[in-house]
């Protein structure tokens, strides 16, 4: 029987960007609006919101 390996889809945003974005959100006081921070970082606001929830 032949096994096929599946590759994960390429990520739209790098892991480094994701970690930096979450860190920026957590360390900024007062907390920035997610939409504004996402625009500043060049990411989709819902992506940033999900990363923050997961972290």
Helices and strands as residue ranges (DSSP letters): H 15-27, H 34-41, H 45-54
